[in-house]
Amino acid sequence: MSARNWGVLFVLCGAIFLEGIDVAMLNVALPSIRADLGMSTGELQWVMSAYVLGYGGFMLLGGRAADLFGRRRMFVFWLSVFVLFSGLGGFATEGWMLIAARFATGVAAAFMTPAGLSIITTSFAEGPQRDRALLIYSGTAAGGFSIGLVVGGLLTAADWRLVFFAPVALSAVLLVAALALVPKSPREDRAGQGVDLAGAITVTAAIVLLVLGVERASHAGLGWTVGTLAAGLALLAVFAAVERRAATPLVRLGILRRGSLVRANLVGLLFAAGFFGFQFLVVLYLQELRGWSTLQTSFAMIVIGVDAILSPTLTPRLVGRFGNARVIFGGLLLAALSYGLFLPVGADWTYPMMLPSLILLGLGFSLAYGPLTIVATEGVEESEQGLAGGLLYTSFQFGAALGLSAATAVNVAATDSSSPAALLDGYHAALAVPLSTALLAVAIGAFGLRGGGRPGAVPGAVSTDRRDGADRTDGTGRTDGMGRMDGADRTETRTAI
């Protein structure tokens, strides 16, 4: 890997680290923000929901915009916007100001994140070099979230506004480095292509409504939730009809014929649902039932951040030996085991009794997250790498919203009082949510194991020459089953999941 490539990776890892630490620090600071700004519980919920709404709702549009208008241009511009509104949140004197700033920050992240991912997938040659870069990238993202929990607690102890001001210095360095190191996208990536406005409007509105419906399901009535989700699904159907007729569609629907991509997105959605739902319940258990402080909780949870170390070190070796599909499957099994071990949690559990679940979850994340990113973007045409990244991150974000909402709804329904016994009953019931999503992810991930794999190579490796529509195999007798689809140049699909 050249020095310039290392520099590019440094910038992109810095940006995803910034996004992760921003979210984690805010989570820790919420109680202090509520006390200082006099926000109700409902308003405080919107501080997080506004970010999720902007991030999840605009992610798909952001991914395609990177392909159409230049990845470097989109990355640098939206990194600037992200920093601006993240910093402005620290000046908020009213709750609505902070909510508006968080929505804008979420929208900026929705454009910045898939642009950064697509820069990696187009700057590094497909294979071991790209895999290593993606695993380092995913480990940095996890590290930002884990470190943010502790740093956020320390900064909040001094002043919650520092949570918004602290990342500005890092972002200034990243902006200068990005301008100097990140290469411009080839001109043909965006030349001569129109913007599918109808598709952009319908898909963004659809995803916003779906995320909003899921995010607010535990706080709004059943009728409102069903109506919102139904409207989102209707707009999604309109979007599909628009894309079939569009000359230059925002999303080429043929990309969804790639089985490995679809499975990676489904597994990513379910994995995120379980991961974030479980963490939310553990935090409630530690703070509501056990009375732990925010800082104590942060230090207790930081062990999950072991994935920041393992993703760039252990995971590449395992992928090289067993292939992405098997490594992902192993990560999913570890996550399911983690949730299962925590099911019998008691009111007097010591930290060592909780530790196996937390360590297994961190190990499971390190095995699943990075390889899922590889599978979801591998074999995709360079001109659609932003789109592939947008699809994946939309799945992650929607899954996180779904998991949090479902866990909250079950917890509330199963808790009939504020007594310790009732609280514990609520946690026990809600912990079935992450376990269920993990087991479903395991079932879907198992389909990727059918092709097997040989040591030192990724299972399911195939070459597909789309110019003549023939499925070409790697000598194992397996094909990708895609055949002729869009007349694109020859691509390689090396992973099955």
N, C-alpha and C positions, 0 to 999 in steps of 0.2 A: 504494500500500500504506500503510495507516494506521500510526501510531506504535505502537498496541497490537499490530497484526499483526507488526511488526518485533520487538517485545518477545517475543511468543510464539515467533517463529522463532529468536530469540537463545537462548531457554531450550532449545528442542528441539535446536538445533545444538550447544549446550553439552553436552547429555546424550549425543548420539551421538559427539561429540568425546571425551568422558570414556570412553565404552566402547571406542573405538578406541585411545586412548592407553594405557588399562589393559592391553589385550591385547598391544600392541606392546612396552611396557616389560617385561612379564613374559617375553616371548620372549627379550629380550636378557639378562635377569637369571638365566635358568635355570642356566647353568654355575656361577655364584656360589652359588645356592641349593643346588645339589647338594653343593658343597664344604662349605658351612656346616652343613647338616642331615644330611650323610652319607647321601644318598639314592642308591639304585642307579639305573641307567639306566631300568629298568622303572618304578620309582616316579616318576622324573622325568617320564616320558612321561605318567603319569596326572595330573600337575599340569595339563597342557594338555588331555588327554582328558576330565577331569572337567568342565572348563568347556564344552568342545564338547558333551559329553553333556547337560548341563543346558540349554545354550543351544538346541541343535538339537532336543532332545527335547520341550521345553515351549513352543516358539515358537508352534505352531499353537493350542494352548490359550490362550496369552497373548494372541494376536491376537483371538480370539473373546471372551475375558474383557473386553477393552477395549470391545467393542461392547455387551456385556450389562450390565456393572457401572459403566460410566462411564470415559471415556478419561482425564480429568484425575485421577480418583481412582486408577486403576491406575498411571498414569505417576508421580504423586507418591509413592505408597506403595512401588512397586518401585524407584524411584530411591533412596529411603531405604535399602531392603534392600541394593541394589547397593553403595552406599557403605559400609554397615555391614560387610558381609562382605569387601569389597575391602580395607578397612582392617584387619580382623581377621587377614587373611592375613599382615600384617607382624609379628604377635605369635607366629606359629607357631614352636614349638620342636621339633616332630616332623613328619615328612613327611605323615602321615595328617591332621594338623590343617590343613596347607596344602591338601591335596587336597579335604577336606571344605569348606573355605572357598571354593575355586574352583568347586566344584559349585554351591554356594548362589549364588555370584555369577553363574554362568551362567544359573541358573533366573531370577534377578532380571532379568537382561538380556533373557531370553526374553519376559518380560511388559512390561518397560519400552520396548523398542525398537518393537514394532508399535503400542503405545499412542501413542508419540510420532509415528510416521509417520501414523497415522490422525487425529491432532489436526491435522496439516498439511493432509491431504487433505479434512478437513471444515471447516477454518477459512478456507481460501483458495478462491475461486471457481475452478471448473474452467476451464482455459484457460491463457493466458500467465501470469497471476498465480500460479496453482498450480505451473505448470511451473518458473517461476523459483525459487519457494520450494524445490521438490524438488531442483533442481539445486544450489542453495546448500547444502542439507542434505546431499546426497551428496558434495559437495566437502569439506565440513567433516568428514564421516566419514573420507574418505581422508586428509585433513590430519592428523587425530588419529593415525592409524596411522603415517604417515610421520614426523611429529614425535616420536612415541613411541619410534621406533627410536633416535633420537639422544639424546633426553632420558633414556631408559632406560639407555643406555650411560654417560652422565654421572653419573646417580644411583647406578648400580650400582658405579661406581668408588669412590664414597664408602661406601655401605652398601646392599645389595640391599633392605633393609626400607623404604628411602625410596621405592622403586617403589610400594609399597602405601600409604604414608602421604601422599605428595605430592598425590594427587587429592582428598583429603578437603576441603581448603580450597575448591577450585573447586566441589565438589559442594554445599557449604554455601550458597554464593552462588546456585547453580542452584535449590536447594530453596526458598529465600526468594522468588526471582524467579518460580518456577513457581506458588507459592501466590498471588502477587499478579497475575500476568499471564495464566496459562492459563485459558481459560473452562471452565466446567462443561459436561458433555455434556447435551443436551436430555433431559428426564426420560423421554420416550417411547423413547429408545434402549434402556432396560433395564427399563422397567416392564412387568409382566405376563408376563415371559418366564421359564420355568423353566430349570433347568440340566440339560443332557443329561449326567448323570454317567457313564452307560454309554459314551457316545461319547467323553467326555473321558478316561476310563481306558483304553479300548482304543486310541485314536489316540496318546495319549502313550506308552503302553507299546510300541506298534508302532514309533514313530519313535525312541524310546530304543534299542530293540533294533537297528534298522537302522543308526543312527548308530554304536552300539557295535560292530556287526559290521564296518562299513567302517573305523572308526577303528583297530580292533585287528587288522585283517586281516594286516598285515605283521609282527605280533608274536605272533599265536596260530596254532594249527594249522589246516589246511584244514577238518577236520571240525568244529571249534568255530565257525569263521567261517561255514561253510555252514549249520550248525544255527541259529546266531543270526539270520542273514539270513532263513532259512526261517520261523522263529518270528515275526519281524517282519512278513513278508509275509502270513502267516496271520492275524495280528492285524489287519492293515490290511484284509483281506477281511472279517473280522468287523465292523470299524468301519463299512465301507461298508454292510453288511447292517443294522446298527443304525441308521445315519442314514436309510436309506430308510423305516424304520418309526417313527422318532421324531417326536413331535408338534412339538417345537421343537429341531431338530437342531443340534448344535454346528457342523457344516459343511453348509450347504445344497449338496447335490451338483450342483444345477443351475448353480452358479457356474462349474463346470468345463466347461460347454458353451460358455463364452466362449473362442473360439479364440485371440484375442489374449492373454488372460490365461495360458492354458496354454502358448503358445509363449514368452511372456516368462519364465515360470518355468523352462521347459526350457533356454532360452538362458542364463538367470541361473545355473542349476545348472552347466552346462558351462563357462560363463565363469569362475565361481568356482573350479571344479576346475583349470582351466589356470592361472589367475592365482596361486593359492596354491601349487600344485605347482611351478610355475616358480620362484617366489621361494625356496621351500625348497631346491631344487636349486642355485640360484645361491649361497645362503648356505653350503651344504655345500662347493661348489667353492672359494669364497673362503677359508673357514676351514680345511677339511680338507686340501685340495690346495695352496693358495697360502700358507697360514699367516697369513692376515690376522687382526688382532685384532677383537674384537666391535665396538669403536668405529669402526675402519676400515671394517668391513663395513656398519655403520649409515650412515655418511656416503656410502658408495658406492651404497647402495640408495635413499637419500633422493630421488634424482632422479626416481624413480617417482612421488613425491608432487607432481609438476608438475600432476597432475589436480586438486589442491586449488585451484589458481589458475585452471585452464582450465574446470572444471565450471561455476562461476557466471558466467564471462565469455564464453568462446568458444562453449561448447556451446549456450546459449540462442539465440544468433544462428544457429547452424547448424540447430537444430531449427526455428526460425521460417522459415528459407528452404527447407530440404529435408524436414522432417518427422522424426518420431522413428524410423520404420522405417529410413530411409536412413542416419541418423546412427548408429544402433545397428549396422547392417551395416558401416559404415565402421570403427567401433571394433573390431568382431570381426575384420575383415580386418587391421587394424593389429596386433592381438594375435597373430594367426597369423603375420604377418610377423616380429614380434619374436621369437617362439619359433624360427622357422625360421632367422633370422640367427644365433642362439646355438648352433644344432646343431653346427657344426664347431669349437666352443670348444677351444682348445689349452692345454697346461700352462704356456705362457709368454705368454698373451694379456695385453696391457696394458689398462689401464682404458679408454682411448679406443676400443679395439676392442670392448669390452663396451657402451659407452655408447649406441650406436644402438638396441640391443635394449631397454635400460632406458627410454630416452626414449620409444620407440614404445609400450612397454607402458603407461607413464603416460598418453600421449595416447589410447591405445585405451580405457583405463579411464575417462577423462573423457568419452569419447563414448558409451560403452555403459552405464555403471552408472546414472547419473541418468535417462536416457531409459527404461531398463528399468523403473525405479521408477514413472515416469509411466504407461507402458503397462499395467503390472500392476495399477494402481489406478484408471485412468481409466474412467469409465462404470459403475463399480460403485456400487450403492446405498449411501447414507451409512451405513445400519445395518449394512453388511458391510465397511466400510473396514478395520476392525481385522483381520478375517478375511483380506482380500486382502493386507494387509501381512504377516500371519503366514505365509501361503503363500509369499510372495516370499522372506522372510528364512529360512524353513525350507529353501527351495531353495538359497539362497546358502550356508547353513551345511552342508547335506548335501553340496553340491558341493565345498566346501572340504575336508571330511573325505574325500570320495571321491578328490579330486585328490592330497591329501597321502599317503593310503594307497597309491594306485596307483603314484605316483612312487617312494615308499619301497620298495615291494615289487619293482618292476622294477630299481631301483638295487641293492638287496641281491642279487637273483638274478644280476645281470650283473657283480658285483664278486667276483672269486675270491681276492683277496688285498689287502693294504694297501699295495701298491706304487703309486707315482704313475700308472703306466700302467694298472693295474687299476682304480684309482679313476676315472680319466678314461673308461675304457670303460663303467663303471657310469653316469656322468653322461650320456654320449652316448646310452646305451640309454634311460635314464629321461626324457631331454628329449623323446623321442617322445610321451610321455603328454600333456603340455600342448599340444603341437602337434596331436595327434589330437583332443583335446576342443575346441580352438579351431576346427578345420576342420569338426567336426560342428555346432558352434554356428553357423558361417557358413552351412552347408547349411540349418539350420532357420530362421535369420534371413532367408534369401532368400525364404521364403514370404511374408514381410511386404511384399515389394517389388512383389507382383503388382498391387496397386491403384494403384501410382504415387503421385503427389502433386503439388500445385500450389504454386508459390512463395508463401511467407507463410502456408501452412496445413499442417496435419498430414495426411499421406496417409491415406486410408481413412476420412475423416470421414463419419459417418453419424448419423442420428437414428432411433431406434427407439421407436415408440409401442407399448408392450407391452399397453396396455389393449384394443386391438382386434386385436393380433397381427400387424399389418401392418409390413413392413419399409419404412421410409421412407429415401430416399437424399438426398444433398446436391446432386443434379443431375448427378452423374458417372455414374449408373447402377449404383453399387455399393451393396450392402446388407451388413448384418452377419450375415445369415442366421440370426438368433436366433429371430425370430418370437415368438409368445406362449409364455412359459415359466413365469412365476410370478405374473402379474397385478400386478406392481409398477407404480408410477407411471412416467411417461415418463423415460427416461434418454438420455444422449448418449454415444456411443462415438466418439471422435475419432481413434483411432490403430489402425492395423493393424500387426502384426508377425508 
